Amino acid sequence: MVYKKYDVIIVGCGLSGVIIAERFSKLQNKKILIIDKRDHIGGNCYDYYDKKTNILMNKYGAHLFHTNDEEVFEYVSNFCTWKKWEHKVLGLIDDKHLPIPANITTVNEIFNLDIKNQKEMDKWLSKNQVKYENITNGEEMAKSRVGEVLYEKIFKHYTYKQWKKYPNELAPEVLARIPVRNSFDDRYFSDKYQILPEKGYTAFFQSILDKHKHNIDVKLNCDYFDIKDKITEEQIVIYTGPIDYYFADKGLPKLEYRSIDFHIERKMNTDFYQPYSVVNYPGKDTPYTRCVEYKHFLKQKSEHTIYVKETTTDTGEPYYPVLNDKNIELYAKYQKMAEEEGKNIHFIGRLASYKYFNMDQAIKNSLNYFKEHFEKQKTIIQGADHIVKIYCSKRKRVWFKNINDCKNFVENPNTYIIFRDKESQQKVLPGVDYVGKDLLNKPCNDIKQAKSMNYTNDIEQAENINYAYDNEFYFYIRGHIRNSFNSKRLKNFVKLLKLHFPNIKFILQTWKNTECKKGESWKTITENNNIISKLTIENYFEDKNITEHCLIIDEESIELVGSTSGKIGIGLCPKQGWKNMWYGIYKGLEYFDIKSSNDIIVSFRYDYFDIQQSSAIDEKKIIQFIKNNLDNENIKFIQYKVPGTDNLYMGKYNKTKELIDKFHFELDNILSMNKSIYHQEYLVNIIAETI
Ligand SMILES: Cc1cc2nc3c(=O)[nH]c(=O)nc-3n(C[C@H](O)[C@H](O)[C@H](O)COP(=O)(O)OP(=O)(O)OC[C@H]3O[C@@H](n4cnc5c(N)ncnc54)[C@H](O)[C@@H]3O)c2cc1C
């Protein structure tokens, strides 16, 4: 394996590692290798389908996602669908299943009372809480909060099972925050967002890695200490493993952790083993702390069930740091060594920080760490022109980028940023690269040539663009390629779009052949077919990014709905040809990962500039049309009720999709209601008006 080709090596494919990899890829376009010594991704969040019961379960204990942090919630929502899941836990107390944390129901059942409200519960608590002058240990702290009986039944033995120490052997702070509710609320957490990934955590991790597969590679079954020597000092290393393993050769004692033994049991042809997903066992007679029955989560269906009893141990995988004085002091020594280890090695995550992180905290920590350590501000460049050039003396190329689209500087001895300052003087910043999407890149011999090159030279229609729209929207180019690649016009138009709209995204759908079959269009077709591949398209646009979402359909694989014989209405267009077109449009959109129904889609065809019906509409008019309608609620056509009206229209995703679905699935119906139609395109206006 060649390690040198990566800018960043990340040790650990858990949350901390994968989130920081995603940041490096998305914001800095770096090449990243994530290694993990385990045989799977996801770290401790990893889940899988049990083969015998087909139930999704966690390998390292149930993982419930809960957070109050908006940034974290928004971040995770980018990668998969999450389902609301308000977790509840029962404790087996006096042979009854009672809510944990203790609430009014728990107290009523244990003490045979009839407390009805918060006020009565507060009164009960204050009567039962033990009053101490000075709280000296965990037992006193717990009793001062819940009283003698609840302490004995819920906390004393549970704490011992968890920490191998009774509360009177622990510091007061350890039990200072034990929860007790003065209401009937039986939820385990009270956070704003309580959710589970619809398809599991492993799928969530995979989705992040898939989105960045152009930048991120993963190598499993790979221990960092076996490959450490192959990594150079220039490479950034993010280490998310245990900090004491990293410095094992320094002679310090190991940090203490508690681990868990998972005892898996199955019952075949059984509905459920226990009433809730998690039942805690706070009593001293049961060795395990809790039992998790996975079928409850997300209401999974299976004829069988699987449940896992957990016992906490001293040995095994490191899960919970034992935060006593001795370990805190020891960790401080490791932390000091970490700070002195070198500028390119970073220690993050729960094991390297010797902290218990919930998942949301682990995510927040990685996001913040990235911001603090790897993002630099772009205040140095205050330009007169929003196009900057990056010249690389090693790769002998120039990249043109929109300044609004660039996120951060990175040091690079081979690159130079060339820009115009506010007085329009050309300036060169050596030794830095500016990370962000490319508008264009070209071969270039030296810095002198780079300084003279101009982005707009290539584009006939380019005028001075003072203000670029930062709206994110989708530009859908679809249909047969025909003669559209015979000139530079489409390519230059795409460049122009990127200039005006730095956050534009492209969806491409085309056909395996450049032209449709004879008899499938109302025009005279001379079949002069070339076979189209992804490479053909990339080569034409000179841009690999454009084919990120590109569907090329083999005409032989088309599946149409309803009848295909005859023509549309009383016009010339063969029904089959038009249905093929809608099939293509429908498929191309289906292939694309649209995030919100409010996303705008602009629908356009490859050969737009070659067809006579659109000859009056040039690039500037199209751009103005898009700008005017980016906030529009309804579907808008650049030309209305004229032949070719459907060659260019735009609207919100949900409406555009509805329109396309109608033509793909219900065209026969539409035709039976519009029998006398001559120009088939008018139907698109008619149907759009109904949406
Ligand atoms: C039993 C249990 C239950 C939990 N339940 C919840 C919950 O319900 N809700 C919640 O929010 N959080 C929960 N958590 C916390 C959650 O698991 C963590 O927040 C999260 O896993 C932290 O991610 P991480 O990447 O920092 O660490 P990890 O997930 O531990 O990832 C670190 C990775 O580094 C790898 N690694 C270590 N050393 C090396 C090496 N030398 N070479 C290569 N790879 C290495 C490891 O194999 C591991 O995959 C729970 C944790 C545990 C232990």
The ligand as an SDF file (V2000), in Angstrom:
LIG
                    3D

 53 58  0  0  0  0  0  0  0  0999 V2000
  -21.2320    0.5130   25.6110 C   0  0  0  0  0  0  0  0  0  0  0  0
  -21.3550    1.8780   25.0700 C   0  0  0  0  0  0  0  0  0  0  0  0
  -22.6190    2.4100   24.8640 C   0  0  0  0  0  0  0  0  0  0  0  0
  -22.7400    3.7040   24.3700 C   0  0  0  0  0  0  0  0  0  0  0  0
  -23.9920    4.2100   24.1880 N   0  0  0  0  0  0  0  0  0  0  0  0
  -24.1360    5.4720   23.7430 C   0  0  0  0  0  0  0  0  0  0  0  0
  -25.4410    6.0310   23.5900 C   0  0  0  0  0  0  0  0  0  0  0  0
  -26.4580    5.3870   23.8380 O   0  0  0  0  0  0  0  0  0  0  0  0
  -25.5250    7.3170   23.1340 N   0  0  0  0  0  0  0  0  0  0  0  0
  -24.4180    8.0690   22.8550 C   0  0  0  0  0  0  0  0  0  0  0  0
  -24.5660    9.2190   22.4390 O   0  0  0  0  0  0  0  0  0  0  0  0
  -23.1780    7.5480   22.9740 N   0  0  0  0  0  0  0  0  0  0  0  0
  -23.0070    6.2760   23.4260 C   0  0  0  0  0  0  0  0  0  0  0  0
  -21.7450    5.7430   23.5570 N   0  0  0  0  0  0  0  0  0  0  0  0
  -20.5780    6.5850   23.2000 C   0  0  0  0  0  0  0  0  0  0  0  0
  -20.1400    6.3980   21.7240 C   0  0  0  0  0  0  0  0  0  0  0  0
  -19.8280    5.0650   21.4800 O   0  0  0  0  0  0  0  0  0  0  0  0
  -18.9370    7.3040   21.4690 C   0  0  0  0  0  0  0  0  0  0  0  0
  -19.3360    8.6460   21.5750 O   0  0  0  0  0  0  0  0  0  0  0  0
  -18.2820    7.1480   20.1020 C   0  0  0  0  0  0  0  0  0  0  0  0
  -18.0600    5.8140   19.7930 O   0  0  0  0  0  0  0  0  0  0  0  0
  -16.9660    7.9200   20.0840 C   0  0  0  0  0  0  0  0  0  0  0  0
  -16.3240    7.7490   18.8540 O   0  0  0  0  0  0  0  0  0  0  0  0
  -14.7380    7.7470   18.7210 P   0  0  0  0  0  0  0  0  0  0  0  0
  -14.4550    7.7530   17.2830 O   0  0  0  0  0  0  0  0  0  0  0  0
  -14.1590    8.8270   19.5630 O   0  0  0  0  0  0  0  0  0  0  0  0
  -14.2740    6.3760   19.3870 O   0  0  0  0  0  0  0  0  0  0  0  0
  -14.4680    4.8800   18.8920 P   0  0  0  0  0  0  0  0  0  0  0  0
  -15.8610    4.6670   18.4070 O   0  0  0  0  0  0  0  0  0  0  0  0
  -13.9970    4.0220   20.0070 O   0  0  0  0  0  0  0  0  0  0  0  0
  -13.4830    4.7400   17.6560 O   0  0  0  0  0  0  0  0  0  0  0  0
  -12.0880    4.6150   17.7950 C   0  0  0  0  0  0  0  0  0  0  0  0
  -11.5890    3.6550   16.7390 C   0  0  0  0  0  0  0  0  0  0  0  0
  -10.1610    3.6560   16.7410 O   0  0  0  0  0  0  0  0  0  0  0  0
   -9.7080    2.3500   16.4370 C   0  0  0  0  0  0  0  0  0  0  0  0
   -8.3340    2.2080   16.9060 N   0  0  0  0  0  0  0  0  0  0  0  0
   -7.8630    2.3200   18.1610 C   0  0  0  0  0  0  0  0  0  0  0  0
   -6.5250    2.0980   18.1840 N   0  0  0  0  0  0  0  0  0  0  0  0
   -6.1410    1.8480   16.9200 C   0  0  0  0  0  0  0  0  0  0  0  0
   -4.9080    1.5460   16.2970 C   0  0  0  0  0  0  0  0  0  0  0  0
   -3.7730    1.4290   17.0140 N   0  0  0  0  0  0  0  0  0  0  0  0
   -4.8510    1.3400   14.9740 N   0  0  0  0  0  0  0  0  0  0  0  0
   -5.9910    1.4220   14.2290 C   0  0  0  0  0  0  0  0  0  0  0  0
   -7.2050    1.6990   14.7690 N   0  0  0  0  0  0  0  0  0  0  0  0
   -7.2800    1.9260   16.0930 C   0  0  0  0  0  0  0  0  0  0  0  0
  -10.6790    1.4770   17.1980 C   0  0  0  0  0  0  0  0  0  0  0  0
  -10.6850    0.1650   16.6670 O   0  0  0  0  0  0  0  0  0  0  0  0
  -12.0010    2.2140   17.0040 C   0  0  0  0  0  0  0  0  0  0  0  0
  -12.7170    1.6930   15.8930 O   0  0  0  0  0  0  0  0  0  0  0  0
  -21.5800    4.4590   24.0720 C   0  0  0  0  0  0  0  0  0  0  0  0
  -20.3160    3.9210   24.2880 C   0  0  0  0  0  0  0  0  0  0  0  0
  -20.2010    2.6490   24.7910 C   0  0  0  0  0  0  0  0  0  0  0  0
  -18.8370    2.1070   25.0380 C   0  0  0  0  0  0  0  0  0  0  0  0
  1  2  1  0
  2  3  1  0
  2 52  2  0
  3  4  2  0
  4  5  1  0
  4 50  1  0
  5  6  2  0
  6  7  1  0
  6 13  1  0
  7  8  2  0
  7  9  1  0
  9 10  1  0
 10 11  2  0
 10 12  1  0
 12 13  2  0
 13 14  1  0
 14 15  1  0
 14 50  1  0
 15 16  1  0
 16 17  1  0
 16 18  1  0
 18 19  1  0
 18 20  1  0
 20 21  1  0
 20 22  1  0
 22 23  1  0
 23 24  1  0
 24 25  2  0
 24 26  1  0
 24 27  1  0
 27 28  1  0
 28 29  2  0
 28 30  1  0
 28 31  1  0
 31 32  1  0
 32 33  1  0
 33 34  1  0
 33 48  1  0
 34 35  1  0
 35 36  1  0
 35 46  1  0
 36 37  1  0
 36 45  1  0
 37 38  2  0
 38 39  1  0
 39 40  1  0
 39 45  2  0
 40 41  1  0
 40 42  2  0
 42 43  1  0
 43 44  2  0
 44 45  1  0
 46 47  1  0
 46 48  1  0
 48 49  1  0
 50 51  2  0
 51 52  1  0
 52 53  1  0
M  END
$$$$
